[in-house]
Amino acid sequence: MKSITSRDNAFYKELKQLSTSSQARRKAGQTLLDGVHLCQAWLDLAGAPLHCVVSEGALANPEVAAVVERVEGGRGHVTALPDALFGALSQVEHGVNLLFLVATPQPARPAVLTESAVLLDGVQDPGNVGSILRSAGAGGITQVYCSPGTAFCWSPKVLRAAMGAHFVLDIFENVDLPALVRAAEVTVLATSGYAERRIWDVDLRGPTAWLLGHEGQGVSAGLLELATHRVAIPHAGQVESLNVAACAAVCFFEQLRQRQA
């Protein structure tokens, strides 16, 4: 285990940039996982990180110590920081002071859409994107395609909201969604509060691409025209619509229900 005590250390400056800038994360092709749960999930599903960073005070935490031991056992790199230096890296209040530096996965993108997937058209809130990824992973969906206006999937807020779902998904960003939908070999369903067709009335047992749109504007008009069907989730009461993440969860688990029935 190495130790860093200076804010002027080159590696520390690199970590600080990655912790605060999506642009830096995109450029480096790297991101930071914050907390025991995400780090354990990475070890279980993806293997060793590029680097494990821990605060000196956190080494007394049994869960943190166990993660550090696993990394060191695999001959991974571990660096300890004074608590004050570590605090400037983490966005988690009252966290456990454990970070993994990892390479952002770059899965090979299929030439054509042939299986169930999620298509995010300008979903901007990181919490919503993370929740959608979590529901997709739990619902058995393995591919996520994001338009250029969608929140960066490997940002800290999205990672925390998804709770490890990233590691069981193939995520593709900056995707030309109209081109993807035109060439798709699966049913493409666009959610819309104005659709006449109810989600319960659609056969979802086959491969389905779910097209979900911006929190305020919904799916863009051009993509709505390209979708196979527009579907709505019926609801009672005076609330105008569901949050996009809640809508996604209903869609994914209605598909799972039909497949398991």
N, C-alpha and C positions, 0 to 999 in steps of 0.2 A: 504494500500500500504506500502510495506517495502522498506527500502533503504540500499544499499551496497556502501561503500565508499573506501574499501580496496581491492587491488589486491590479497591479501592473503586469502580472504574469500573463504571457501571451495566450495560454490555454484558457485561463479564467476570462480574459477579454472575449475570446471566441464564444465561450458559454454564455456570457452576458448578452452578446448580440443575438444568439439563437433564442434566448429566453424572452427577448423583447420585440423581435422583428420577424414578421412573416416573410418579408423580402429576403432576409438573411437565411431563413430556413429553406426557402425555395432555391436560392442560389447555391447553398451548400449541399442540398439534397439530404439534409439531416434535421433531426428534431430532438426534443427533450421529452422524456416520459417522467412525470412527477408523481411520486408516491409508491407505496408498497404494492398496491393492487396492480397497477399498470406494469410495474417492473416484474412482478411475479408472472403476470400473464405473458409478457414478452419472453421471459426465460422458458416458460412452458411451451409456447407456441412457435417462437421464432429463434430461440437460442441465445447466445451470448450477445451483450450489447457492445458497441464500440468502446464505451467507457462507462464506468459506474462512478458517480460522484455522491459523496455523503458528507454530512456535517459531523464534526467531532463529537458533538453531544448526542447525535442519533445512534452512534455505535453501541450505546447502552441499551437501545431498544431491541428486544429479542427478534422481532420480525425483520427489522433492518439488518441486524447482524446475520440472520440466516440467509438473506438475499446476498449480502456481501460475501459470505462464505461460499455460496454457490458460484458467484462470479470468479472469485479467486481460485476455487477448485477447478474451474475450467480455464485457468491461466488468463483470465480477463484482466483488464486494467481497472484499478480502483484508485481514486484520489479523494483524500479527506480535506475538508475546508473548515476553518473556524466558523462557528455558527453565524457570526455577523456577515461574513462573505457569502455564505450559502443563502442567507435570507434575501440577498439582492437578486438571486437567480430564480427563486420559486414564486409562483403566483398563487400558491395555495396558502390560505390563512390557517395557522395552527396545524401545518402539515408535519410529516415525520422526517423531513429533510433528507430525502433520497431521490436521486435523479439517475436516469439512464440516458446517455447520448447514443442515438441509434441512426442508422442510415434509413431514410424514408424508402419503403419498399417501392419498387418499380416493376410491377407485374407486366407480362407480355399481354398486350391488348388484342382480343379476338378481332378478326377482320370483319365479322358480321355478328350481330346480336342474335344468339340462338337459344338462350336460356333466360330464366327469370332474373330480373335486374331492377335496380332503382335508378331513375334518371332525375337529377335535381336541376331544375331550371331557375337559377337565381335565388336559391334559398340562402339568405344572408346571415341569419342569426346563428352563431356557433353552437349555442345550446340546442337549437332545433336540428341542426345537421348532425350533431353527436347523438341525439335521441333517435333520429331516423336510422343512423348506422347501427345503433344498439338493437333496435327493433328488427332491422333487416337481418342481422346476424342471428338473432333468436328465432326469426321466422324461416330460416333455411335459405335465405337469398345470399348469393355469394359475390355479386358484381354490383358496383355503384359507379355511375357515370355523372360527372359534374360539369355544368356549363362554366364558362369563364367568370360569371358573376356570382357563383356560389362561394360560400365561406371556405377558406383553405382547410382541408380535412385534417391536416397534421398540425394544426395550431393547438396550443395547450388547452383552450376551452373546449374545443371539439373532442380532443382526446379524453378529457375528464368526463364529459357527458356520455361518451360512447362506452366507457368502462371496459376497454379491451376488445370491443367488437372489431376494431381496425385489423386485428391480427388474424381474423378468420374471413376477411373480405378482400377482394381485389378492387382497389379504388383507382379510378382514372379521372384525372382533372383536366380542365381546359378543353373539354370535348365539344366538338361541333354537333350538338344534339339533333338539329334538323337532318343532317346527313346520316347520323346514326339511325334515326327513326325511319327515314326513307328506305334504308337498306335492310331494316330489321326483318328477321324471319320468325318473329314471335308477335303475339297480340300486344299492342301498346295501348294501355288504358290511361287516360288523362283525368285527373280528379278535378271536378268543377262543381261549385255550389249551384250552378244554373243547369246542370245536366238533367235530362228527364229520366235517364236510365239509372236504376238503383244498383249499387254494388252487389246486393243480395241476389239480383236477377241475372248475373253474369257468370258463366261457367269459368272458373278460375283454376281448374285442375291441371291445365297445360301450362307451358312456359308463358310468363306474362312480364312485360316491362311496365313498371309503375312510373308514370310521369307526374312529378310533384313540383309545384311552382312557388314563386315568391310569396312571402308572408302577406303582403298587402294586395298585390296585383294578380296573384295566381299564375297559372301556366300562360305563357305568351300566346297571342292569337295565332301566330304561324304554326306553333307546335300543336295547338289544339286542333287545327285543321288537318295535321298529318296523323294524329292519333287514330287508332282503329275505332275506339269508342271513347266517349266522355261519360264518366260515371260520377254519381253523387252518393254521399252517405246521408240517409234520412235522419233527421233529428227533430225532437219535440222541443217545445218552448220557444222563447223569443230571442235566443242567442243566434246571431246571424250565421256563424260558421265555426268549424273546429280549427284549432291550431294545426299547422301543417304537420307537426310531429305526431299529434294525436291522430290525425287523419291517416298518416302513413301506418301507424300501428294497427288501426282498424283494418286497413286494406291487407296488410301482410298476414294478419292472423285470420282474416276471413278466407284468404287463399289457403293457409295452412289447415284450417278447419275443413274446407271442402276436400283437400287432398287426403286427409286422414279419415274422412267420414266413410 
